[in-house]
């Protein structure tokens, strides 16, 4: 077994691609792990934004408002599932109903969201580990990168783990969190520390702080779209099962989120920088014994599973974009392990860069998080309004109202996030979205131009199908020294024509003199032309000589270039050689043509033996 197969697994047959349909129980665990994992950090973000004085005065109200928004968004996506039983991601809905511009903005927002999900989840997971084991505080980035490497390799293997096994971390986290909330609610008698606002306060300032806290807490809503996008993975009846799963997700998330915020208020807990809020709550309720460490293990598990979820969504979205010719088409291809390997690798590299740049700090990453999420939510719901107006059907007016309320709620939230988070990092997301949008359009236009130029319907097929009658083409063979590869190229050239010229660029006089002596000794019939190069350039003198050859007897067409090369026995050995043939070929292929006639380039490789 090769080391590649040992790490990434054996190649899989295409027939293995068919996946098992998911029950509601399994689907809730798989598709909701991202959004449920936000329970571990959303309350903390609200408390941080409010500050110690205001934290326990407004956090419950803000959490309630976010839960209200959660149900509005969930009801809106209930409608999306009904309209798109084959999967209604934001890109699909916006692209089909609002047009290319909004579709690509939604795609850019989703790609950024998936990437940030990985970075935030792993950073929050590292925080949970450090909360339990403070001695590991200096190894946050290392933990994130090791976890990222493990998740990446697991996904590149393409071996789909049992959905039942993947459900365990989600339900384990749900169960132990609900137990903690109930225990704290029923049996806890926590000490309370009262903070009161000054008699004279700046109400405008308080309002802005509350808005900022609301925007931070909206990170609890990331990942709701996953169920609407994954409808085809459900067992029959797919639409109904997906809707029930969406409702279950909303109920679990709202109860856990409100419960954690309640306990943080009751225990007067505030982020202290060295330990997460949810860890402090667990420590107050469970103590520092076995139960506390089990809870921290559950927290790390749900966060790692949330990061893993993006490795399904991101590659599938890039596959869709590649099929639509908005990104390189190689992203549409399944690897031999039946995984979208290029998308997985791209996500891993981008998430790794974010983790390193932000030093594994989830608090620094979260301000970037919600903007992309609510951009895609708003465009998706706006697309659904357009869908119902266009297609109508039974009770379409009510459906329009439902999605219109969703548009209004998510758009107001989006404006709030932009206002409160823009200077704290959200501008980075806006800039990246614009860059991605421009890149998508640029790539798409290039593919369209390429298809147009290659299309047979453009005509002039007579010239292309006409057989070549010229039996005496002009041939040039670039050489640097005499070796077996050179002899093979010269022999092939002689079979093409009796008008063959060998060319050497005189960069090193000693090597050129040695080549001349060898040429005479071997008594070749074709002439050897030596080109001077006062600036030690190899390519430019050769291209100038080719132009002169083209001008000679132009009716015989462009000069054919036959290039000798040799292929090392091992791939890594290429770095030991100059790759002159590759340099020549690149210069010839990408030099702007002055005529419609194409130059023929023939490479004669000499394969070295493996040793």
C-alpha positions as CSV (number, residue, x, y, z in Angstrom):
1,X,0.0,0.0,0.0
2,X,1.3,3.4,-1.0
3,X,1.6,6.2,1.6
4,X,-1.0,8.2,-0.3
5,X,-3.6,5.4,-0.1
6,X,-2.7,4.8,3.6
7,X,-3.5,8.5,4.4
8,X,-6.4,9.2,2.1
9,X,-7.8,5.7,1.6
10,X,-8.2,3.5,-1.4
11,X,-9.9,4.8,-4.5
12,X,-13.6,4.2,-4.6
13,X,-15.8,3.0,-7.5
14,X,-18.3,5.6,-8.8
15,X,-21.2,3.2,-7.9
16,X,-20.4,3.8,-4.3
17,X,-21.5,7.4,-4.7
18,X,-25.1,6.7,-3.8
19,X,-25.6,7.7,-0.2
20,X,-28.0,6.5,2.4
21,X,-31.1,8.6,2.9
22,X,-31.3,10.2,6.3
23,X,-34.1,9.9,8.9
24,X,-35.3,13.0,10.7
25,X,-33.3,12.0,13.8
26,X,-30.0,11.6,11.9
27,X,-30.6,14.6,9.7
28,X,-31.2,16.9,12.7
29,X,-27.8,15.9,14.1
30,X,-26.0,16.2,10.8
31,X,-27.5,19.4,9.5
32,X,-28.0,21.2,12.8
33,X,-24.6,20.7,14.4
34,X,-23.4,24.1,12.9
35,X,-26.3,26.2,14.3
36,X,-26.5,24.3,17.6
37,X,-22.8,24.8,18.2
38,X,-23.4,28.5,18.3
39,X,-24.9,28.0,21.8
40,X,-21.3,27.7,23.1
41,X,-20.4,31.3,22.1
42,X,-23.4,33.4,21.1
43,X,-24.3,34.4,24.7
44,X,-20.7,35.2,25.4
45,X,-20.6,37.6,22.4
46,X,-23.7,39.4,23.7
47,X,-22.2,39.9,27.1
48,X,-18.9,41.1,25.7
49,X,-20.7,43.7,23.5
50,X,-22.8,44.9,26.4
51,X,-20.0,45.3,28.9
52,X,-20.1,44.4,32.6
53,X,-22.5,47.1,33.7
54,X,-25.2,46.5,31.0
55,X,-24.6,42.8,30.5
56,X,-27.2,41.4,32.9
57,X,-29.7,44.1,32.3
58,X,-30.3,43.6,28.6
59,X,-28.9,40.2,27.6
60,X,-32.2,38.3,28.2
61,X,-34.1,40.8,26.1
62,X,-31.6,40.7,23.3
63,X,-31.6,36.9,23.4
64,X,-35.4,36.9,23.2
65,X,-35.3,39.2,20.1
66,X,-32.8,36.9,18.5
67,X,-35.0,33.9,19.1
68,X,-37.9,35.8,17.6
69,X,-35.7,36.4,14.5
70,X,-34.8,32.7,14.5
71,X,-38.5,31.7,14.2
72,X,-39.1,34.3,11.4
73,X,-36.1,32.9,9.4
74,X,-37.1,29.3,10.1
75,X,-40.7,29.9,8.9
76,X,-39.3,31.6,5.8
77,X,-37.0,28.6,5.1
78,X,-40.0,26.3,5.7
79,X,-41.4,28.0,2.6
80,X,-38.1,27.5,0.7
81,X,-38.2,23.7,1.4
82,X,-41.8,23.6,0.0
83,X,-40.7,25.4,-3.2
84,X,-37.3,23.7,-3.7
85,X,-37.6,20.0,-2.7
86,X,-34.4,19.3,-4.7
87,X,-32.5,21.7,-2.4
88,X,-32.9,25.5,-2.1
89,X,-29.6,27.0,-1.2
90,X,-29.3,30.8,-1.3
91,X,-27.3,30.8,-4.5
92,X,-29.8,28.6,-6.3
93,X,-32.8,30.7,-5.1
94,X,-31.3,34.1,-5.7
95,X,-29.7,33.1,-9.1
96,X,-32.9,31.7,-10.5
97,X,-35.3,34.4,-9.2
98,X,-33.2,37.6,-8.8
99,X,-30.6,37.1,-11.6
100,X,-26.9,36.6,-11.8
101,X,-25.8,39.7,-9.8
102,X,-27.6,38.7,-6.6
103,X,-27.0,35.0,-7.1
104,X,-23.2,35.6,-7.2
105,X,-23.4,37.9,-4.2
106,X,-25.2,35.1,-2.3
107,X,-22.6,32.6,-3.5
108,X,-19.7,34.9,-2.3
109,X,-21.5,35.3,1.1
110,X,-22.0,31.6,1.5
111,X,-18.4,30.7,0.7
112,X,-17.1,33.2,3.2
113,X,-19.7,31.9,5.8
114,X,-18.5,28.3,5.3
115,X,-14.9,29.3,5.7
116,X,-15.6,31.4,8.8
117,X,-17.6,28.5,10.3
118,X,-14.5,26.3,10.2
119,X,-12.3,29.0,11.7
120,X,-14.8,30.1,14.4
121,X,-15.8,26.5,15.4
122,X,-12.2,25.3,15.7
123,X,-11.2,28.5,17.6
124,X,-14.2,28.1,20.0
125,X,-13.3,24.4,20.4
126,X,-9.7,25.4,21.4
127,X,-11.2,27.9,23.9
128,X,-13.3,25.0,25.4
129,X,-10.1,22.9,25.8
130,X,-8.2,25.8,27.3
131,X,-11.1,26.5,29.7
132,X,-10.8,23.0,31.1
133,X,-7.0,22.8,30.9
134,X,-5.5,26.4,31.3
135,X,-2.0,25.1,30.9
136,X,-2.7,24.6,27.1
137,X,-3.4,28.4,26.7
138,X,-0.3,28.8,24.5
139,X,-1.2,26.1,22.1
140,X,-4.6,27.4,20.8
141,X,-3.4,27.8,17.2
142,X,-1.7,24.4,17.2
143,X,-4.9,22.7,18.4
144,X,-6.9,24.4,15.7
145,X,-4.4,23.4,12.9
146,X,-4.1,19.8,14.1
147,X,-7.9,19.5,14.3
148,X,-8.2,21.1,10.8
149,X,-5.7,18.7,9.4
150,X,-7.6,15.7,10.8
151,X,-10.9,16.9,9.5
152,X,-9.4,17.7,6.1
153,X,-7.9,14.2,5.7
154,X,-11.1,12.6,6.9
155,X,-13.0,14.4,4.2
156,X,-10.4,13.8,1.5
157,X,-10.6,10.0,2.2
158,X,-14.2,10.2,0.9
159,X,-15.2,7.4,3.4
160,X,-18.6,8.5,4.6
161,X,-18.9,7.7,8.3
162,X,-22.1,6.3,9.5
163,X,-24.7,9.1,10.0
164,X,-25.6,7.4,13.3
165,X,-22.0,7.7,14.6
166,X,-21.9,11.4,13.6
167,X,-25.2,12.0,15.4
168,X,-23.6,11.0,18.8
169,X,-21.7,14.3,19.4
170,X,-24.8,16.4,18.6
171,X,-27.3,14.6,20.8
172,X,-24.7,14.2,23.5
173,X,-24.3,18.0,23.6
174,X,-28.0,18.6,23.4
175,X,-28.7,16.2,26.3
176,X,-26.0,17.4,28.6
177,X,-26.7,21.1,27.9
178,X,-30.4,20.7,28.6
179,X,-29.6,18.8,31.8
180,X,-27.3,21.6,32.9
181,X,-30.0,24.3,32.2
182,X,-32.7,22.3,34.1
183,X,-30.4,21.6,37.0
184,X,-29.3,25.2,37.3
185,X,-32.9,26.4,36.9
186,X,-34.4,24.1,39.5
187,X,-31.6,23.6,42.1
188,X,-29.3,26.5,41.7
189,X,-29.2,29.2,44.4
190,X,-26.6,31.4,42.8
191,X,-25.2,34.6,44.3
192,X,-26.3,37.6,42.3
193,X,-24.2,40.7,41.8
194,X,-26.4,43.7,40.9
195,X,-25.1,46.3,38.6
196,X,-27.2,49.5,38.1
197,X,-26.9,52.1,35.4
198,X,-25.9,55.6,36.4
199,X,-28.8,58.1,37.0
200,X,-27.7,60.1,34.0
201,X,-27.0,58.0,31.0
202,X,-26.6,58.7,27.3
203,X,-29.6,56.8,25.9
204,X,-28.2,57.1,22.3
205,X,-25.0,55.4,23.5
206,X,-27.0,52.6,25.3
207,X,-29.1,52.1,22.1
208,X,-25.9,51.7,20.0
209,X,-24.4,49.2,22.5
210,X,-27.6,47.2,22.4
211,X,-27.6,47.1,18.6
212,X,-23.9,46.0,18.7
213,X,-24.8,43.2,21.2
214,X,-27.8,42.1,19.0
215,X,-25.5,41.9,16.0
216,X,-23.0,39.9,17.9
217,X,-25.6,37.5,19.2
218,X,-26.9,36.9,15.7
219,X,-24.0,34.5,15.3
220,X,-26.5,32.1,16.9
221,X,-28.4,31.9,13.6
222,X,-25.6,30.7,11.4
223,X,-26.3,27.5,9.6
224,X,-30.1,27.5,9.4
225,X,-29.9,27.2,5.6
226,X,-28.2,23.8,5.8
227,X,-31.5,21.9,6.1
228,X,-33.1,23.7,3.1
229,X,-30.0,23.0,1.0
230,X,-30.0,19.3,2.0
231,X,-33.6,18.3,1.3
232,X,-32.5,15.6,-1.2
233,X,-30.6,13.7,1.5
234,X,-33.8,13.0,3.5
235,X,-35.8,9.9,3.2
236,X,-39.3,10.0,1.8
237,X,-41.4,12.1,2.2
238,X,-38.4,14.4,1.8
239,X,-40.2,17.8,2.0
240,X,-42.2,16.9,5.1
241,X,-39.2,15.4,6.9
242,X,-37.1,18.4,6.1
243,X,-39.7,20.8,7.5
244,X,-40.1,18.8,10.7
245,X,-36.4,18.7,11.1
246,X,-36.2,22.5,10.6
247,X,-38.8,23.0,13.3
248,X,-37.0,20.7,15.7
249,X,-33.8,22.5,15.1
250,X,-35.5,25.9,15.9
251,X,-37.0,24.5,19.1
252,X,-33.7,23.0,20.4
253,X,-31.6,26.1,19.5
254,X,-34.1,28.6,21.1
255,X,-34.4,26.7,24.3
256,X,-30.7,26.1,24.7
257,X,-29.7,29.6,23.8
258,X,-32.3,31.2,26.1
259,X,-31.3,28.7,28.9
260,X,-27.6,29.5,28.7
261,X,-28.3,33.3,28.7
262,X,-30.6,32.8,31.7
263,X,-28.0,30.9,33.7
264,X,-25.3,33.5,32.8
265,X,-27.6,36.2,34.3
266,X,-28.5,34.2,37.3
267,X,-24.9,33.4,38.2
268,X,-23.8,36.9,37.2
269,X,-21.1,35.4,34.9
270,X,-19.1,37.6,32.6
271,X,-16.3,36.7,30.1
272,X,-12.9,36.9,31.7
273,X,-10.7,36.2,28.7
274,X,-9.2,33.0,30.1
275,X,-12.4,30.9,30.3
276,X,-15.5,30.8,28.2
277,X,-18.9,31.8,29.6
278,X,-20.4,28.3,29.1
279,X,-17.5,26.8,30.8
280,X,-18.0,29.0,33.8
281,X,-21.7,28.1,33.9
282,X,-20.8,24.4,33.8
283,X,-18.2,24.7,36.5
284,X,-20.7,26.5,38.8
285,X,-23.4,23.8,38.3
286,X,-21.3,20.6,37.9
287,X,-18.3,21.7,40.0
288,X,-14.8,20.8,38.8
289,X,-15.3,17.1,38.8
290,X,-15.9,14.4,36.2
291,X,-19.3,15.9,35.0
292,X,-17.6,19.2,34.2
293,X,-15.0,17.6,31.9
294,X,-17.6,15.5,30.3
295,X,-19.5,18.7,29.4
296,X,-16.4,20.3,28.0
297,X,-15.8,17.1,25.9
298,X,-19.3,17.5,24.5
299,X,-18.6,21.2,23.7
300,X,-15.5,20.3,21.8
301,X,-17.3,17.5,20.0
302,X,-20.2,19.7,18.7
303,X,-17.7,22.4,17.6
304,X,-15.6,20.0,15.7
305,X,-18.7,18.5,14.0
306,X,-19.8,22.0,13.1
307,X,-16.5,22.6,11.4
308,X,-16.8,19.3,9.6
309,X,-20.3,20.4,8.3
310,X,-18.7,23.1,6.2
311,X,-16.5,20.5,4.4
312,X,-19.8,19.2,3.0
313,X,-21.4,22.5,2.1
314,X,-18.4,24.4,0.7
315,X,-17.2,21.8,-1.8
316,X,-20.8,21.2,-3.1
317,X,-21.3,24.9,-3.6
318,X,-18.0,25.2,-5.5
319,X,-19.1,22.3,-7.6
320,X,-22.3,24.1,-8.5
321,X,-20.4,27.3,-9.3
322,X,-17.9,25.3,-11.4
323,X,-20.6,23.7,-13.4
324,X,-22.0,27.2,-14.1
325,X,-18.5,28.3,-15.2
326,X,-18.1,30.9,-12.4
327,X,-15.0,29.2,-10.9
328,X,-12.4,26.8,-12.5
329,X,-14.2,23.7,-13.8
330,X,-11.8,21.4,-11.9
331,X,-13.8,22.2,-8.8
332,X,-16.8,20.3,-10.3
333,X,-14.8,17.0,-10.5
334,X,-15.1,14.2,-8.0
335,X,-11.8,12.8,-6.9
336,X,-11.1,9.0,-7.0
337,X,-12.3,8.9,-3.3
338,X,-15.6,10.3,-4.5
339,X,-15.0,13.7,-2.7
340,X,-14.8,17.2,-4.2
341,X,-11.1,17.2,-3.3
342,X,-10.2,20.6,-4.8
343,X,-13.0,22.3,-2.8
344,X,-12.0,20.6,0.4
345,X,-8.4,21.6,0.0
346,X,-9.3,25.2,-0.9
347,X,-11.5,25.4,2.3
348,X,-8.8,24.0,4.5
349,X,-6.1,26.4,3.2
350,X,-8.4,29.4,3.6
351,X,-9.5,28.4,7.1
352,X,-5.9,27.8,8.1
353,X,-4.9,31.3,7.0
354,X,-7.8,32.8,9.0
355,X,-6.8,30.8,12.1
356,X,-3.1,31.9,11.9
357,X,-3.9,35.5,11.0
358,X,-6.4,35.9,13.9
359,X,-4.3,33.7,16.3
360,X,-7.2,31.3,16.9
361,X,-9.2,34.0,18.6
362,X,-12.9,33.4,18.1
363,X,-13.9,36.8,19.5
364,X,-11.8,38.5,16.7
365,X,-13.4,36.2,14.0
366,X,-17.0,36.5,15.0
367,X,-17.4,40.2,13.9
368,X,-16.7,38.9,10.4
369,X,-19.2,36.1,10.8
370,X,-22.8,37.3,10.7
371,X,-22.6,39.7,7.8
372,X,-22.2,37.0,5.2
373,X,-24.8,34.9,6.8
374,X,-27.5,37.5,6.8
375,X,-26.6,38.6,3.3
376,X,-27.4,35.1,2.0
377,X,-30.5,34.9,4.2
378,X,-31.8,38.2,2.8
379,X,-31.2,37.4,-0.8
380,X,-32.6,33.9,-0.4
381,X,-35.9,35.2,1.1
382,X,-36.1,38.0,-1.5
383,X,-35.7,35.3,-4.2
384,X,-38.6,33.4,-2.6
385,X,-40.8,36.5,-2.7
386,X,-40.1,36.8,-6.4
387,X,-40.6,33.0,-6.9
388,X,-44.2,33.1,-5.4
389,X,-45.1,36.2,-7.4
390,X,-43.9,34.6,-10.6
391,X,-45.3,31.1,-10.1
392,X,-48.3,31.9,-7.9
393,X,-50.3,28.8,-7.0
394,X,-52.5,28.1,-4.1
395,X,-52.4,30.7,-1.3
396,X,-49.5,32.4,-3.0
397,X,-50.3,35.8,-1.4
398,X,-49.8,34.3,2.1
399,X,-46.6,32.7,1.1
400,X,-45.4,36.1,-0.3
401,X,-46.2,37.8,3.0
402,X,-44.3,35.1,5.0
403,X,-41.2,35.5,2.9
404,X,-41.5,39.2,2.8
405,X,-41.5,39.3,6.6
406,X,-38.4,37.2,6.4
407,X,-36.8,39.6,4.0
408,X,-37.6,42.6,6.2
409,X,-36.4,41.0,9.4
410,X,-33.1,39.7,7.9
411,X,-32.4,42.9,6.0
412,X,-32.9,45.1,9.1
413,X,-30.6,42.7,10.9
414,X,-28.1,43.0,8.1
415,X,-28.1,46.8,8.3
416,X,-27.6,46.5,12.0
417,X,-24.6,44.2,11.6
418,X,-23.1,46.5,9.0
419,X,-23.5,49.6,11.2
420,X,-22.2,48.0,14.4
421,X,-19.5,45.7,13.0
422,X,-18.2,47.5,9.9
423,X,-15.2,49.1,11.4
424,X,-14.6,46.1,13.7
425,X,-13.8,43.8,10.7
426,X,-17.1,43.5,8.7
427,X,-15.5,45.7,6.0
428,X,-13.1,42.8,5.3
429,X,-16.1,40.6,4.5
430,X,-17.7,43.3,2.3
431,X,-14.4,43.7,0.4
432,X,-14.0,39.9,0.0
433,X,-17.5,39.6,-1.3
434,X,-16.9,42.3,-3.9
435,X,-13.6,40.6,-4.9
436,X,-15.3,37.2,-5.2
437,X,-18.1,38.7,-7.3
438,X,-15.7,40.3,-9.7
439,X,-13.7,37.1,-9.9
440,X,-16.8,35.0,-10.6
441,X,-17.8,37.4,-13.4
442,X,-14.3,37.5,-14.9
443,X,-14.0,33.8,-15.0
444,X,-17.5,33.3,-16.4
445,X,-16.7,35.8,-19.3
446,X,-13.5,34.0,-20.0
447,X,-15.2,30.6,-20.3
448,X,-17.9,32.1,-22.5
449,X,-15.3,33.7,-24.8
450,X,-13.4,30.4,-25.0
451,X,-16.6,28.4,-25.8
452,X,-17.5,30.9,-28.5
453,X,-14.1,30.8,-30.1
454,X,-14.0,26.9,-30.1
455,X,-17.6,26.6,-31.2
456,X,-18.0,24.8,-34.6
457,X,-21.0,27.0,-35.4
458,X,-18.7,30.0,-36.0
459,X,-18.0,28.6,-39.5
460,X,-14.7,28.5,-41.5
461,X,-14.8,24.7,-41.1
462,X,-13.6,24.4,-44.7
463,X,-10.2,25.7,-43.8
464,X,-9.9,23.6,-40.7
465,X,-11.0,20.4,-42.5
466,X,-8.8,20.9,-45.6
467,X,-6.0,18.4,-45.6
468,X,-2.4,19.8,-45.3
469,X,-0.9,19.6,-48.8
470,X,2.5,21.1,-47.9
471,X,5.0,18.2,-47.6
472,X,8.0,20.4,-46.9
473,X,7.4,22.4,-43.7
474,X,10.0,24.5,-42.0
475,X,11.3,22.9,-38.8
476,X,13.4,24.4,-36.0
477,X,14.9,22.3,-33.2
478,X,16.2,24.2,-30.2
479,X,19.2,22.4,-28.6
480,X,21.5,23.1,-25.7
481,X,23.7,19.9,-25.8
482,X,23.8,16.6,-27.5
483,X,22.1,13.8,-25.6
484,X,19.7,10.9,-26.3
485,X,16.7,13.2,-26.2
486,X,18.3,15.6,-28.7
487,X,18.9,12.7,-31.1
488,X,15.3,11.5,-30.8
489,X,14.0,15.0,-31.7
490,X,16.4,15.4,-34.6
491,X,15.4,12.0,-36.0
492,X,11.7,12.9,-35.8
493,X,12.3,16.3,-37.4
494,X,14.1,14.6,-40.3
495,X,11.0,12.5,-40.9
496,X,8.9,15.6,-41.1
497,X,10.9,17.6,-43.6
498,X,14.3,18.1,-45.2
499,X,14.3,21.7,-44.2
500,X,15.4,21.4,-40.6
501,X,17.5,23.8,-38.6
502,X,19.0,23.2,-35.2
503,X,19.4,26.3,-33.0
504,X,21.4,27.1,-29.9
505,X,21.4,30.3,-28.0
506,X,25.0,31.3,-27.1
507,X,24.7,32.1,-23.4
508,X,27.8,30.2,-22.1
509,X,30.6,30.3,-24.8
510,X,32.4,27.2,-23.4
511,X,29.2,25.1,-23.6
512,X,28.4,26.4,-27.1
513,X,32.0,25.6,-28.4
514,X,31.6,22.1,-26.9
515,X,28.3,21.7,-28.7
516,X,29.8,22.8,-32.1
517,X,32.6,20.2,-31.7
518,X,30.1,17.4,-31.0
519,X,28.0,18.5,-33.9
520,X,30.9,18.3,-36.4
521,X,32.0,15.0,-34.9
522,X,28.5,13.4,-35.4
523,X,28.3,14.8,-39.0
524,X,24.7,15.9,-38.9
525,X,23.1,16.8,-42.2
526,X,21.0,19.7,-40.9
527,X,22.8,23.0,-40.1
528,X,23.4,24.3,-36.6
529,X,22.6,28.0,-36.2
530,X,24.2,29.9,-33.2
531,X,22.3,32.9,-31.9
532,X,24.0,35.6,-29.9
533,X,22.4,36.8,-26.7
534,X,24.1,39.9,-25.3
535,X,21.6,40.1,-22.4
536,X,21.9,36.4,-21.6
537,X,18.2,35.8,-22.6
538,X,17.5,32.4,-24.0
539,X,13.9,32.9,-25.1
540,X,13.9,36.3,-26.9
541,X,16.7,35.5,-29.4
542,X,15.0,32.2,-30.2
543,X,11.6,33.9,-30.8
544,X,13.2,36.5,-33.0
545,X,14.8,33.7,-35.1
546,X,11.4,32.0,-35.4
547,X,9.9,35.2,-36.7
548,X,12.6,35.4,-39.4
549,X,11.9,31.8,-40.4
550,X,8.2,32.5,-40.6
551,X,8.9,35.4,-43.0
552,X,11.0,33.1,-45.2
553,X,8.8,31.4,-47.8
554,X,5.5,32.5,-46.0
555,X,3.5,30.3,-48.4
556,X,4.9,27.3,-46.6
557,X,3.2,28.3,-43.3
558,X,4.6,28.9,-39.8
559,X,7.7,27.2,-38.7
560,X,7.2,23.9,-36.7
561,X,9.1,23.7,-33.5
562,X,10.3,20.3,-32.3
563,X,11.6,20.4,-28.8
564,X,13.7,17.7,-27.2
565,X,13.2,17.2,-23.4
566,X,13.7,14.5,-20.8
567,X,11.5,13.4,-18.0
568,X,13.2,12.5,-14.7
569,X,12.5,9.1,-13.1
570,X,10.8,10.7,-10.1
571,X,8.6,13.8,-10.1
572,X,10.6,15.6,-7.4
573,X,13.7,15.4,-9.5
574,X,12.3,18.1,-11.8
575,X,13.6,20.7,-9.4
576,X,17.2,19.6,-10.3
577,X,16.9,20.6,-13.9
578,X,16.4,23.9,-15.8
579,X,13.1,23.0,-17.5
580,X,14.3,24.8,-20.6
581,X,11.8,23.0,-22.9
582,X,8.9,24.0,-20.6
583,X,10.1,27.7,-20.7
584,X,10.3,27.6,-24.5
585,X,6.8,26.0,-24.8
586,X,5.2,28.5,-22.4
587,X,6.7,31.4,-24.3
588,X,5.5,30.0,-27.6
589,X,2.0,29.2,-26.4
590,X,1.3,32.5,-24.7
591,X,3.0,34.9,-27.1
592,X,0.4,37.1,-28.8
593,X,-0.2,35.9,-32.4
594,X,0.1,38.3,-35.3
595,X,-1.9,36.0,-37.6
596,X,-4.7,33.5,-37.4
597,X,-2.4,30.6,-38.3
598,X,-1.4,28.4,-35.4
599,X,2.2,27.3,-34.8
600,X,2.7,23.6,-34.4
601,X,4.8,22.7,-31.3
602,X,6.0,19.1,-30.9
603,X,7.7,18.0,-27.7
604,X,9.8,14.8,-27.9
605,X,10.2,13.6,-24.3
606,X,13.0,11.1,-23.4
607,X,11.8,9.1,-20.4
608,X,14.5,8.5,-17.8
609,X,14.6,5.2,-15.9
610,X,13.2,5.0,-12.4
611,X,15.9,4.4,-9.8
